[in-house]
């Protein structure tokens, strides 16, 4: 049986809406005697920002208000207050691919989904790095030109070449260090995911959220066993 939704959840939303969407989340939390993190989670999961604004709009400035002095009416030229996603034009590059990614995460993913995708990307890079950093044996030496200079005059010419040499033991040491750092980062993200599973209300967690992490942990364990 699903746990009953906290009545504070609806109260928090009501307080935020009645404040004209300006009340700080920490102030709402303080008023309801709950954590600010819980209010932030409700705001994200319930998508408060997507709720249509049904509050009546006040027309004009109050009597004797000086904000309207010199204003002939309407928004300033090039004002973008009416844009649904003004954040794009203000702070982010005007890129169609970026907008598409943002919309996908904004409308179809919750916190667990976003964190899970982040773990998948990290794990994918971890696997891909095994091929890139592979050291065949102790004779596996990489020699690359680091600097090259040419000299010439009327009588002779010469060339100076400086090489960057990476020996097998150096490459292996760097590979092991990189693998350890990546492994710890992935483990940290997995712990964050599992912590969310424990703290989110049951009605917000699907069985697939639990099963996919169980499978991913098994896959990571198998890959790390081969890598080490």
C-alpha positions in Angstrom: 0.0 0.0 0.0 1.4 3.4 -1.0 2.3 5.8 1.7 -0.2 8.8 2.0 1.1 12.0 0.5 2.2 14.6 3.1 -0.3 17.4 3.5 2.6 19.8 3.7 3.3 19.1 0.1 0.1 20.8 -1.0 0.5 23.5 1.6 4.0 24.3 0.3 2.7 24.7 -3.3 -0.2 26.9 -2.1 2.2 29.2 -0.2 4.5 29.5 -3.2 1.6 30.3 -5.6 -0.1 32.7 -3.3 3.2 34.6 -2.9 3.2 35.2 -6.7 5.9 32.5 -7.1 8.4 34.7 -5.2 8.5 33.1 -1.8 11.9 31.5 -1.0 11.8 27.8 -0.6 13.8 28.0 2.6 11.1 30.3 4.0 8.4 27.9 3.0 10.3 25.1 4.7 10.8 27.1 7.9 7.1 28.0 8.0 6.1 24.3 7.7 8.9 23.1 9.9 10.4 20.8 7.3 13.7 20.7 5.4 14.4 23.1 2.5 15.7 20.1 0.6 12.3 18.4 0.8 10.6 21.5 -0.6 13.1 21.8 -3.4 12.4 18.1 -4.3 8.6 18.7 -4.3 9.1 21.8 -6.5 11.1 19.7 -9.0 9.1 16.5 -9.0 5.7 18.3 -9.1 7.0 20.8 -11.7 5.7 23.9 -10.0 7.1 26.1 -12.7 4.9 24.4 -15.3 1.7 25.2 -13.4 -0.3 27.8 -15.3 -0.6 31.2 -13.6 -4.3 31.8 -12.8 -3.7 34.8 -10.6 -5.3 38.0 -12.0 -2.8 40.4 -13.3 -2.7 43.9 -11.9 -2.7 46.6 -14.6 -0.6 49.6 -14.3 1.6 50.9 -11.5 0.1 52.1 -8.1 -0.8 55.8 -7.8 2.2 58.1 -7.5 4.5 55.1 -8.3 7.6 56.4 -10.1 8.4 53.2 -12.0 6.2 54.4 -14.9 7.8 57.8 -15.3 9.1 58.1 -18.9 7.5 54.8 -19.9 5.0 55.1 -22.8 3.5 51.8 -22.1 4.3 48.2 -22.9 7.6 46.2 -22.5 10.9 47.7 -23.5 12.2 47.0 -27.0 13.6 43.4 -27.3 12.1 42.5 -23.9 11.8 38.7 -23.6 9.7 38.4 -20.5 6.9 36.7 -22.5 9.2 33.9 -23.8 8.4 30.6 -22.2 12.1 29.6 -22.0 13.7 33.0 -21.6 16.7 31.2 -20.0 17.9 30.1 -23.4 18.2 33.6 -24.8 19.6 35.1 -21.6 22.3 32.6 -20.6 22.6 29.6 -22.9 23.8 29.5 -26.5 21.2 29.7 -29.1 21.7 26.2 -30.3 18.9 23.8 -31.5 20.6 20.7 -30.3 21.1 22.2 -26.8 17.4 23.2 -26.7 16.3 19.7 -27.8 18.4 18.1 -25.0 17.0 20.6 -22.4 13.5 19.9 -23.5 14.0 16.2 -23.3 15.3 16.3 -19.7 12.8 19.0 -18.6 9.6 17.2 -19.8 10.4 13.5 -19.6 12.9 12.9 -16.8 12.7 13.1 -13.0 15.7 13.3 -10.6 16.3 9.6 -10.6 16.3 9.4 -14.4 18.8 12.3 -14.8 21.1 10.8 -12.2 20.9 7.3 -13.8 21.8 8.8 -17.2 24.7 10.6 -15.7 25.9 7.3 -14.3 25.5 5.6 -17.6 27.6 8.2 -19.4 30.4 7.9 -16.8 30.3 4.1 -17.0 30.4 4.3 -20.8 33.5 6.5 -20.7 35.1 4.2 -18.2 34.7 1.2 -20.5 35.8 3.1 -23.6 39.0 4.2 -21.7 40.1 0.6 -21.3 40.8 0.3 -25.0 42.5 3.7 -25.2 44.7 3.2 -22.2 45.5 -0.5 -23.0 49.2 -1.3 -22.5 50.3 -4.4 -24.4 53.4 -5.4 -22.5 56.6 -3.9 -21.0 57.9 -3.2 -24.5 54.9 -1.1 -25.3 56.6 2.3 -25.7 55.0 5.4 -27.2 57.3 7.8 -29.0 55.9 11.1 -30.3 57.6 14.2 -31.7 57.4 17.0 -29.2 59.4 19.7 -30.9 61.0 20.0 -34.3 63.3 22.7 -35.6 65.2 23.2 -38.9 68.3 25.3 -39.5 69.8 26.2 -42.9 72.3 28.6 -44.4 74.2 28.9 -47.6 76.6 26.1 -46.9 74.6 23.5 -44.8 71.3 22.6 -43.2 70.4 20.7 -40.0 67.4 19.5 -38.2 66.7 19.2 -34.4 63.9 16.9 -33.2 62.8 16.4 -29.6 60.7 13.4 -28.7 58.3 12.7 -25.9 58.7 9.1 -24.8 56.2 7.2 -22.6 57.4 3.9 -21.3 55.1 1.0 -20.6 55.3 1.4 -16.8 54.5 5.1 -17.0 51.5 4.4 -19.1 50.3 1.6 -16.9 50.6 3.7 -13.8 48.6 6.5 -15.3 46.0 4.0 -16.5 45.6 2.5 -13.0 45.3 6.0 -11.4 42.7 7.1 -13.9 40.7 3.9 -13.5 40.7 4.3 -9.7 39.5 7.9 -9.9 36.7 7.0 -12.4 35.6 4.1 -10.3 35.3 6.2 -7.2 33.3 8.8 -9.1 30.9 6.2 -10.4 30.5 4.7 -6.9 29.7 8.1 -5.4 26.9 8.7 -8.0 25.5 5.2 -7.3 25.3 6.0 -3.6 23.5 9.2 -4.4 21.0 7.3 -6.5 20.4 4.7 -3.8 20.0 7.4 -1.2 17.3 9.0 -3.4 15.6 5.6 -3.6 15.4 5.5 0.2 14.2 9.1 0.7 11.7 9.6 -2.1 8.0 8.9 -1.4 7.1 5.3 -2.5 4.6 6.6 -5.1 7.4 8.3 -7.0 9.5 5.2 -7.3 8.9 2.6 -9.9 10.2 -1.0 -9.8 12.2 -0.2 -12.9 14.2 2.4 -10.9 15.4 -0.3 -8.5 15.9 -3.1 -11.1 18.0 -1.0 -13.5 20.4 0.0 -10.7 20.8 -3.6 -9.6 21.7 -4.6 -13.2 24.1 -1.7 -13.6 26.0 -2.5 -10.4 26.4 -6.1 -11.6 27.7 -4.9 -15.0 30.1 -2.5 -13.3 31.5 -5.2 -11.1 32.1 -7.5 -14.0 33.9 -4.8 -16.0 36.1 -3.7 -13.1 37.0 -7.3 -12.5 38.4 -7.5 -16.0 40.0 -4.1 -15.9 42.0 -4.8 -12.8 
